[in-house]
Amino acid sequence: MTTAATEKTLDRIRKALAIAEHPNTGPEEAETYRERAYSLMAKYGIERAHLAAAGQITDELASFPLSIDKTHQAERVQLLTNIADAKNCRILQWKLNNTTYLMVSGYQSDLDAVQMLYASLTLQMAKEVANITRTGRRSLATARKSFMLGFASRVGEKIRQANKAATVEAEHVDGRSTALVLRDRKAAVNDYFDRMTPNTGHVKSRKVGDADAFYAGREAGDRADLGGGSARLDSRGQRALNA
């Protein structure tokens, strides 16, 4: 395995996403290429992990900061948390006035994936939630919050499923167990996080107020593009949710 091989995988991800996102691509074909992108992204992460373990590339433990304003704040925090957890990253969260601040810690290659996925999926979640209407006696606000929690829940599951399938496929690479490489990386991230953020507690999970909207959000998460594409962490997703 070489760095050239990982760049080839990255190029295949970009091509699959380009086809999936093309205006002339039909829904079924687009879904096929999106699923291919999900699988390739998981494979890319494993390739980077093995190269780093072998000393062929540098993949340092690091952190990046992020702030989320009050509009659908808890739901966006949950989306980021699910993505970060699925990519073996840890989050420190604190709140000042009406803004939530977060610090995401992990290996740099995983942090890059978290940033791309969060930027892309925030936009997709905003687009989907705009079409949600109230159900039964529940308010529109409750329906939308429940929808976004469902979306975040399903997205996290899909990322973990893709990672698990890629891990099984590449169980031994260059004589090293993929499961052991990933286990060692997770332990290193936990140690780094604990040293950086001692004496911190845990955030309580959000309650679901509208079950129908929650499951509608999970269905939308099934349709979500997890490949990242060319998205970068910026204010576009935040503006979409504020609209």
C-alpha positions as CSV (number, residue, x, y, z in Angstrom):
1,M,0.0,0.0,0.0
2,T,1.3,3.5,-0.9
3,T,0.2,7.1,-0.6
4,A,-0.4,7.0,-4.3
5,A,-3.0,4.2,-3.7
6,T,-4.9,6.3,-1.2
7,E,-4.9,9.3,-3.6
8,K,-6.4,6.9,-6.2
9,T,-9.1,6.0,-3.8
10,L,-9.8,9.7,-3.1
11,D,-10.1,10.3,-6.8
12,R,-12.6,7.5,-7.2
13,I,-14.7,9.0,-4.3
14,R,-14.8,12.4,-6.1
15,K,-15.8,10.7,-9.4
16,A,-18.6,8.7,-7.8
17,L,-20.0,11.8,-6.1
18,A,-19.7,13.8,-9.3
19,I,-21.9,11.3,-11.1
20,A,-24.4,11.1,-8.2
21,E,-24.7,14.8,-8.0
22,H,-25.1,15.4,-11.8
23,P,-28.4,16.9,-12.8
24,N,-29.0,14.3,-15.5
25,T,-28.4,11.3,-13.1
26,G,-31.6,9.5,-12.2
27,P,-32.6,8.8,-8.6
28,E,-31.7,5.1,-8.7
29,E,-28.4,5.6,-10.4
30,A,-27.5,8.4,-8.1
31,E,-28.2,6.2,-5.1
32,T,-25.9,3.5,-6.5
33,Y,-23.0,6.0,-6.9
34,R,-23.6,7.5,-3.4
35,E,-23.4,4.0,-1.9
36,R,-20.2,3.4,-3.7
37,A,-18.9,6.7,-2.4
38,Y,-19.8,5.7,1.2
39,S,-17.9,2.5,0.8
40,L,-14.9,4.1,-0.7
41,M,-14.7,6.8,2.0
42,A,-14.5,4.1,4.7
43,K,-11.9,2.2,2.7
44,Y,-9.9,5.5,2.3
45,G,-10.0,6.0,6.1
46,I,-8.6,2.5,6.7
47,E,-5.9,3.0,4.1
48,R,-4.8,6.2,5.9
49,A,-4.8,4.4,9.3
50,H,-2.5,1.6,8.0
51,L,-0.1,4.0,6.3
52,A,0.1,6.0,9.5
53,A,0.7,2.9,11.6
54,A,3.5,1.8,9.2
55,G,5.1,5.3,9.4
56,Q,4.6,6.0,5.7
57,I,2.6,9.1,6.4
58,T,2.1,11.5,9.3
59,D,-1.4,11.5,10.9
60,E,-1.2,13.5,14.0
61,L,-3.6,13.8,16.9
62,A,-5.2,17.2,16.8
63,S,-8.4,19.3,17.5
64,F,-10.5,21.8,15.7
65,P,-13.0,24.3,17.2
66,L,-16.6,24.9,16.0
67,S,-19.4,27.2,17.2
68,I,-23.1,26.7,16.6
69,D,-25.6,29.5,17.2
70,K,-29.0,29.1,18.8
71,T,-31.1,28.1,15.7
72,H,-31.7,24.3,16.0
73,Q,-28.6,24.2,18.1
74,A,-29.1,21.0,20.0
75,E,-30.0,19.1,16.8
76,R,-26.9,20.3,14.9
77,V,-24.8,19.4,17.9
78,Q,-26.3,15.9,17.8
79,L,-25.6,15.6,14.1
80,L,-21.9,16.6,14.7
81,T,-21.7,14.2,17.7
82,N,-23.0,11.3,15.7
83,I,-20.6,11.9,12.8
84,A,-17.6,12.4,15.2
85,D,-18.4,9.3,17.2
86,A,-18.7,7.2,14.0
87,K,-15.2,8.5,12.9
88,N,-13.6,7.7,16.3
89,C,-13.3,11.4,17.3
90,R,-14.3,12.9,20.7
91,I,-16.1,16.2,21.4
92,L,-15.8,18.7,24.2
93,Q,-18.9,21.0,24.5
94,W,-19.6,24.1,26.4
95,K,-22.1,27.0,26.2
96,L,-21.8,30.7,26.5
97,N,-24.8,32.9,26.2
98,N,-26.8,31.6,23.2
99,T,-23.8,29.9,21.4
100,T,-22.5,26.3,21.9
101,Y,-18.8,25.9,21.4
102,L,-17.2,22.6,20.6
103,M,-13.7,21.1,20.3
104,V,-13.5,18.0,18.2
105,S,-10.4,15.8,18.8
106,G,-9.0,12.9,16.9
107,Y,-6.5,11.9,14.1
108,Q,-6.2,14.6,11.5
109,S,-7.4,12.4,8.6
110,D,-10.6,11.6,10.7
111,L,-11.0,15.3,11.6
112,D,-10.9,16.2,7.9
113,A,-13.7,13.6,7.2
114,V,-15.8,15.0,10.1
115,Q,-15.5,18.5,8.8
116,M,-16.5,17.5,5.3
117,L,-19.4,15.4,6.4
118,Y,-20.8,17.9,8.9
119,A,-20.7,20.7,6.3
120,S,-22.4,18.5,3.7
121,L,-25.0,16.9,5.9
122,T,-26.0,20.1,7.6
123,L,-27.0,21.5,4.2
124,Q,-28.9,18.3,3.4
125,M,-30.7,18.2,6.7
126,A,-31.7,21.8,6.3
127,K,-33.1,21.1,2.8
128,E,-35.1,18.0,4.1
129,V,-36.5,19.6,7.2
130,A,-37.9,22.6,5.3
131,N,-40.5,20.1,3.9
132,I,-41.7,18.8,7.3
133,T,-45.2,19.6,8.5
134,R,-46.7,19.1,11.9
135,T,-48.2,15.7,12.7
136,G,-51.2,15.2,14.9
137,R,-51.3,17.6,17.9
138,R,-47.5,18.2,17.8
139,S,-46.2,21.6,16.9
140,L,-44.2,22.3,13.8
141,A,-41.2,23.1,15.9
142,T,-41.4,19.8,17.7
143,A,-41.9,17.9,14.4
144,R,-38.8,19.6,12.9
145,K,-36.6,19.0,15.9
146,S,-37.7,15.3,16.0
147,F,-37.0,15.0,12.3
148,M,-33.5,16.3,12.6
149,L,-32.7,14.0,15.6
150,G,-33.9,11.1,13.4
151,F,-31.7,12.3,10.5
152,A,-28.7,12.6,12.8
153,S,-29.3,9.1,14.3
154,R,-29.5,7.4,10.9
155,V,-26.5,9.2,9.5
156,G,-24.4,8.0,12.4
157,E,-25.5,4.4,11.8
158,K,-24.8,4.5,8.1
159,I,-21.2,5.8,8.7
160,R,-20.5,3.1,11.3
161,Q,-22.0,0.4,9.0
162,A,-19.7,1.5,6.1
163,N,-16.7,1.5,8.4
164,K,-17.6,-2.0,9.7
165,A,-17.9,-3.4,6.3
166,A,-14.6,-1.9,5.1
167,T,-12.9,-3.2,8.3
168,V,-14.0,-6.7,7.6
169,E,-13.0,-6.5,3.9
170,A,-9.5,-5.3,4.9
171,E,-9.0,-7.4,8.0
172,H,-5.3,-7.9,7.2
173,V,-3.3,-5.3,5.3
174,D,0.5,-5.6,4.9
175,G,0.4,-8.3,7.6
176,R,-1.3,-6.1,10.2
177,S,-4.8,-6.6,11.6
178,T,-7.1,-3.7,10.6
179,A,-9.2,-4.2,13.8
180,L,-6.0,-3.9,15.9
181,V,-4.8,-0.8,14.1
182,L,-8.2,0.9,14.5
183,R,-8.4,-0.2,18.2
184,D,-5.0,1.3,18.9
185,R,-6.0,4.5,17.2
186,K,-9.2,4.7,19.2
187,A,-7.3,4.2,22.5
188,A,-4.8,6.9,21.4
189,V,-7.7,9.4,20.7
190,N,-9.3,8.6,24.1
191,D,-5.9,9.2,25.9
192,Y,-5.3,12.4,24.0
193,F,-8.8,13.7,24.8
194,D,-8.6,12.8,28.5
195,R,-5.3,14.6,28.8
196,M,-6.7,17.6,27.0
197,T,-10.0,17.8,28.8
198,P,-9.7,16.4,32.3
199,N,-12.7,16.4,34.7
200,T,-15.4,16.8,32.1
201,G,-18.9,15.2,32.3
202,H,-21.3,13.8,29.7
203,V,-24.1,15.5,27.7
204,K,-27.6,14.1,28.1
205,S,-29.3,12.8,25.0
206,R,-32.2,14.8,23.5
207,K,-35.8,13.6,24.0
208,V,-37.9,12.9,20.9
209,G,-41.2,14.8,20.9
210,D,-42.6,13.5,17.6
211,A,-42.0,9.9,16.8
212,D,-43.4,10.2,13.2
213,A,-41.1,13.1,12.4
214,F,-38.2,11.2,14.0
215,Y,-38.6,8.2,11.8
216,A,-39.1,10.5,8.8
217,G,-35.7,12.0,9.6
218,R,-34.2,8.6,9.7
219,E,-35.6,7.9,6.3
220,A,-34.0,11.2,5.1
221,G,-30.7,10.1,6.7
222,D,-30.9,6.9,4.5
223,R,-31.0,9.2,1.5
224,A,-28.1,11.4,2.7
225,D,-24.9,11.8,0.7
226,L,-22.1,10.8,3.1
227,G,-19.3,11.1,0.7
228,G,-18.5,14.7,1.6
229,G,-17.9,15.9,-2.0
230,S,-16.3,19.3,-2.2
231,A,-18.1,20.7,0.9
232,R,-16.0,22.5,3.6
233,L,-16.9,23.7,7.0
234,D,-18.4,27.1,6.7
235,S,-21.5,29.1,7.4
236,R,-23.6,27.9,4.5
237,G,-25.3,25.1,6.5
238,Q,-25.9,27.4,9.4
239,R,-27.5,30.0,7.1
240,A,-29.7,27.3,5.5
241,L,-31.0,26.3,8.9
242,N,-31.5,29.9,9.9
243,A,-33.7,30.6,6.9
